[in-house]
Amino acid sequence: MSGRRILVAMSGGVDSSVAAALLVQQGYDVVGATMKTFCYSGAQAHSKTCCGLDGITDARRVADTLGIPHYVFDVEEDFTRDVIDDFVSEYARGRTPNPCVRCNSNTKFPELMERGRLLGCHGIASGHYVRIDHSNPSAPALYRGIDASKDQSYFLWALPPEMLPLLHFPLGDLTKTQVRAQARALGLVTADKPESQEICFVPTGNYRDLLEKRLATRHPALEPGLIVTRDGTVLGEHSGYANFTVGQRKGLGGGFGQPLYVIEIRADSREVVVGTAEEGASGGVEIGEVNWLTTPPPVDSPLRVQLRYRASAVQATMHSTGGRVVLSFDEPQRAVTPGQSAVFFEGERVLGGGRIERALVSSEAC
């Protein structure tokens, strides 16, 4: 691959550092790039995040060690519009967003493609734990990473399919333990750097802080409302429906006689609806904003669908393939959450995905 130039997204973490190092070892002409997003406000709380000021410094130190050029790209305007504004809007609607999905598909990878083209690159790469098969150049296939505990395919369903031929994921066949070992062997400063757990633009760890700054004064999402059962019985009050997500149990109080969970958020009336685990089970799901990375399977085809990042994929049947997809589950599923991603799989291969619009009762799913 000598002479083939690849632009590598370098956040300043160990994963992207090793991704760049492996490509150098493989003979690519590697260029490093760090995205300047919302996280560079200058506040101390931001400096330690995965994409904060320390990230730039660490990415540049790794690039120097590897002997590759390193650039910093300012994408704050696009990131704010495509990721932060969407995040706030979703919570305002009583939904639970996936900001990493939006970042990858709307900001990170499109920006890398454009900047890479200007730098004469033939492809782009990142430290995601996913695999991509280029054996069929006309139809590259995206697969789960080998390390099941780190697999990040859930966050990449929304990539434009025409981008797949140019993507490289060097860590897809490695475990996290192997990646750290590689980093130590190479003497990279990020080898033992802790992983960032918070949302990068919510360094306090409390997303309500962000909502209070960006929503209008006395926005309904942050105003008191009622906690009710599905039949309308009032059980208590809450301090804002934005504090809740479907499937949540914590924060509901006690004394109900049995465990209760959030099963619906009604933004129009500011009601948080609770019920038992059985009442929160769904027979199917309606999915919008659908994106296919391959040819959609036929209607009434079986497939597997993953409804949350840490959830296992479950068996379902697809009843439509257009902009809206309806799936029925083989077994009822709990905590089907509007705003979260639903990702379609055939075995380990990622077929595509979409945003959950609403959970369906069994009769609707049928």
C-alpha positions in Angstrom: 0.0 0.0 0.0 3.0 2.3 -0.3 2.1 5.7 -1.4 -1.6 5.4 -0.6 -2.5 8.2 1.7 -5.1 7.8 4.5 -6.5 10.4 6.8 -6.9 9.0 10.3 -9.3 10.5 12.9 -7.1 10.9 16.1 -9.1 11.9 19.2 -6.1 11.7 21.5 -7.2 8.3 22.9 -5.4 5.0 22.7 -7.7 3.5 20.1 -7.2 6.1 17.4 -3.5 6.2 18.3 -3.0 2.5 17.6 -5.2 2.7 14.5 -2.8 5.3 13.1 0.2 3.3 14.1 -1.0 0.1 12.5 -1.6 1.9 9.2 1.9 3.3 9.3 3.2 -0.3 9.9 1.2 -1.5 6.9 3.0 1.0 4.6 0.3 3.7 4.2 1.1 7.4 3.9 -0.8 8.4 7.1 -2.1 11.8 8.0 -3.6 12.5 11.4 -6.6 14.7 12.1 -8.3 15.9 15.2 -11.7 17.5 15.2 -12.3 20.7 17.1 -15.9 20.4 18.3 -17.9 22.1 21.0 -15.5 20.8 23.7 -12.9 23.6 23.3 -14.6 26.2 25.5 -11.5 26.7 27.6 -13.2 25.6 30.7 -11.2 23.1 32.8 -14.1 20.6 32.8 -13.8 20.3 29.0 -10.0 20.0 28.9 -10.0 16.4 30.1 -12.6 15.0 27.8 -11.9 12.7 24.9 -12.1 15.6 22.5 -10.9 18.3 24.8 -7.7 20.3 24.8 -5.7 17.4 26.2 -6.9 15.3 23.3 -5.3 17.7 20.8 -2.0 17.6 22.7 -2.0 13.8 23.0 -2.9 13.2 19.4 -0.1 15.6 18.3 2.4 13.8 20.5 1.4 10.4 19.0 1.7 11.8 15.5 5.2 13.1 16.3 6.1 9.7 17.6 4.9 8.0 14.5 6.5 10.6 12.2 3.2 11.7 10.5 1.7 15.1 9.9 -1.2 16.2 12.2 -4.0 18.7 11.5 -6.7 20.2 13.7 -10.0 20.8 11.9 -12.6 23.3 13.3 -16.0 21.7 12.9 -17.7 23.4 15.9 -20.4 25.0 13.8 -21.4 21.8 12.1 -21.1 19.8 15.3 -23.4 22.2 17.1 -26.0 22.2 14.4 -26.0 18.4 13.7 -25.3 16.9 17.1 -25.9 19.3 20.0 -29.0 21.0 18.6 -30.5 17.6 17.7 -29.6 16.3 21.2 -31.5 19.2 22.9 -34.4 19.0 20.4 -34.9 15.2 21.1 -35.0 15.6 24.9 -37.4 18.6 24.4 -39.7 16.1 22.6 -39.5 13.5 25.3 -37.2 11.3 23.3 -33.7 9.9 24.1 -31.1 10.6 21.4 -27.9 8.9 20.3 -25.4 11.8 19.8 -22.5 9.5 18.8 -24.6 8.2 15.8 -25.3 11.8 14.7 -21.7 12.8 15.1 -20.4 9.9 13.0 -22.9 10.2 10.2 -23.4 14.0 10.0 -20.1 15.5 11.2 -17.1 13.3 11.8 -16.9 11.1 8.7 -18.3 13.6 6.2 -15.8 16.2 7.4 -13.0 13.6 7.2 -14.0 12.7 3.7 -14.0 16.3 2.5 -10.7 17.3 4.3 -9.1 14.1 3.1 -10.0 14.8 -0.5 -8.4 18.2 -0.2 -5.2 16.6 1.3 -5.0 14.1 -1.5 -6.1 11.1 0.6 -7.4 7.9 -0.9 -9.3 6.8 2.2 -10.1 7.6 5.8 -9.8 5.6 9.0 -10.8 5.6 12.7 -10.2 3.6 15.9 -13.8 2.2 15.9 -14.0 -1.5 16.9 -15.7 -2.7 13.7 -14.6 -4.6 10.7 -15.1 -3.8 7.0 -14.7 -6.3 4.2 -13.4 -4.9 0.9 -13.2 -8.2 -0.9 -16.1 -7.2 -3.2 -15.1 -3.6 -4.2 -18.6 -2.8 -5.5 -20.2 -3.8 -2.2 -18.1 -3.5 0.9 -19.6 -5.0 4.0 -19.6 -3.7 7.6 -19.3 -6.2 10.4 -19.2 -6.2 14.2 -15.8 -5.9 15.8 -14.2 -9.1 17.2 -14.2 -7.8 20.7 -17.9 -8.1 21.7 -17.4 -5.9 24.7 -16.1 -3.0 22.6 -18.0 -3.5 19.3 -19.1 -0.1 18.0 -21.1 -1.1 14.9 -24.3 0.2 16.6 -23.0 3.7 16.1 -22.2 3.5 12.4 -25.5 2.4 10.8 -26.2 6.0 9.5 -23.1 6.3 7.4 -23.8 7.1 3.7 -23.3 3.7 1.9 -21.2 5.3 -0.8 -18.6 6.1 1.8 -17.9 2.4 2.7 -15.3 1.8 -0.1 -13.1 4.4 1.4 -13.2 3.4 5.0 -10.6 1.6 7.1 -11.0 0.2 10.6 -7.7 -1.2 11.7 -8.9 -2.3 15.2 -11.8 -4.5 14.1 -9.9 -7.7 14.5 -8.3 -6.8 17.9 -9.4 -6.8 21.5 -9.0 -3.8 23.8 -6.3 -5.7 25.7 -4.3 -6.2 22.5 -4.7 -2.6 21.5 -3.3 -1.4 24.8 -0.4 -3.9 24.5 0.4 -2.5 21.0 0.4 1.0 22.3 2.8 0.1 25.2 5.1 -1.7 22.8 5.3 1.4 20.6 5.8 3.7 23.5 2.7 5.8 22.8 1.8 8.3 25.5 -1.9 7.2 25.3 -1.2 3.6 26.1 -2.7 3.7 29.6 -5.0 6.7 29.1 -8.4 6.1 30.8 -11.4 5.9 28.5 -13.8 8.8 28.5 -17.3 7.8 29.7 -19.2 11.1 29.5 -20.8 12.7 26.5 -18.1 15.0 25.2 -20.2 18.1 25.2 -21.7 17.4 28.7 -18.5 17.3 30.8 -20.4 17.7 34.0 -22.0 14.3 33.4 -25.5 15.9 33.8 -27.2 16.6 30.5 -29.8 18.7 32.2 -27.2 21.3 32.7 -26.9 21.6 28.9 -30.7 21.6 28.5 -31.1 24.4 31.0 -28.6 26.5 29.1 -30.0 25.9 25.6 -33.8 25.6 26.1 -36.1 28.6 26.5 -36.9 29.7 30.0 -39.6 27.6 31.6 -39.5 25.0 28.8 -42.1 22.3 29.4 -39.3 19.6 29.3 -37.9 21.1 32.5 -41.1 22.0 34.2 -43.0 19.9 36.8 -45.6 17.4 35.7 -47.4 14.3 36.8 -46.3 10.7 37.1 -49.3 8.6 36.0 -50.2 5.0 35.1 -51.5 4.2 31.7 -55.1 4.5 32.9 -54.5 8.0 34.2 -54.1 7.3 37.9 -51.8 10.0 39.4 -48.9 8.5 41.5 -46.8 11.6 42.0 -45.0 14.5 40.5 -41.7 15.0 38.6 -39.4 18.0 38.0 -39.3 17.7 34.3 -39.9 14.9 31.8 -36.4 15.5 30.3 -35.0 13.7 33.4 -36.6 10.4 32.3 -36.1 7.8 29.6 -38.3 4.8 28.7 -37.2 1.8 30.8 -36.0 3.9 33.7 -36.7 2.8 37.2 -34.6 5.2 39.3 -36.1 8.5 40.4 -39.7 7.3 40.5 -39.9 7.1 44.2 -41.2 4.1 46.1 -44.2 2.7 47.9 -45.9 1.3 44.8 -46.0 -2.3 46.0 -44.2 -3.6 42.9 -41.3 -2.3 40.7 -42.5 0.3 38.2 -40.7 1.6 35.1 -41.1 4.5 32.7 -43.1 3.1 29.8 -44.0 6.4 27.9 -43.2 10.1 28.0 -46.1 12.4 26.9 -44.4 15.7 26.1 -47.7 17.4 25.2 -49.1 16.9 28.7 -45.8 16.7 30.5 -46.8 13.3 31.9 -44.4 10.5 32.7 -46.3 7.2 32.3 -45.1 4.3 34.5 -46.1 0.7 34.6 -44.8 -2.9 35.3 -42.2 -4.6 33.2 -45.0 -6.5 31.5 -46.9 -3.2 30.7 -43.7 -1.8 29.2 -43.2 -4.7 26.8 -43.7 -4.1 23.1 -44.6 -6.5 20.3 -42.8 -4.4 17.7 -41.4 -1.1 16.7 -41.8 1.6 14.1 -38.5 3.0 12.8 -37.8 6.2 10.9 -34.9 7.9 9.1 -33.9 4.5 7.8 -30.5 4.1 6.1 -29.4 0.8 4.4 -25.8 -0.1 4.0 -26.7 -2.9 1.6 -29.7 -3.9 -0.5 -32.7 -4.1 1.8 -34.0 -7.6 2.5 -37.4 -8.5 1.2 -40.5 -7.6 3.1 -41.4 -10.2 5.7 -37.8 -11.3 6.0 -36.4 -12.3 9.4 -33.5 -10.3 10.8 -31.9 -9.3 14.0 -32.3 -5.9 15.5 -30.3 -4.2 18.3 -32.4 -1.6 20.2 -29.7 -0.1 22.6 -25.9 0.0 22.6 -25.4 -2.5 25.3 -28.4 -4.7 24.4 -28.2 -8.0 22.6 -29.7 -8.2 19.1 -33.1 -9.9 19.1 -35.0 -11.7 16.4 -37.7 -9.8 14.4 -39.6 -9.8 11.2 -39.5 -6.8 8.9 -42.8 -5.7 7.3 -41.7 -2.7 5.3 -38.4 -1.4 3.8 -39.1 2.2 2.9 -38.4 5.4 4.8 -40.3 3.9 7.7 -39.8 0.3 8.8 -42.1 -1.7 10.9 -40.7 -4.7 12.8 -42.5 -7.4 14.9 -40.5 -9.1 17.6 -40.4 -12.8 18.0 -40.6 -12.2 21.8 -41.9 -9.0 23.4 -39.2 -6.4 24.2 -38.9 -4.0 27.1 -37.7 -0.4 27.0 -38.2 0.3 23.3 -37.2 3.9 23.4 -38.1 6.6 20.9 -35.0 8.5 19.7 -32.7 5.5 20.2 -31.2 3.7 17.3 -32.4 0.4 16.0 -29.7 -1.4 14.0 -30.4 -4.3 11.6 -28.0 -7.3 11.4 -27.7 -10.5 9.4 -25.4 -12.5 11.5 -22.4 -10.2 12.3 -23.1 -8.0 9.2 -24.6 -4.5 9.6 -27.5 -4.1 7.2 -28.5 -0.6 8.2 -30.7 1.0 10.8 -32.9 3.9 11.8 -34.3 5.9 14.7 -37.0 4.4 16.9 -40.2 6.4 16.4 -42.5 4.5 18.7 -43.1 1.1 20.3 -46.0 -0.9 19.0 -48.4 -3.1 20.9 -48.8 -6.6 19.6 -51.8 -5.9 17.4 -50.0 -3.0 15.6 -46.9 -5.1 15.1 -48.9 -7.8 13.5 
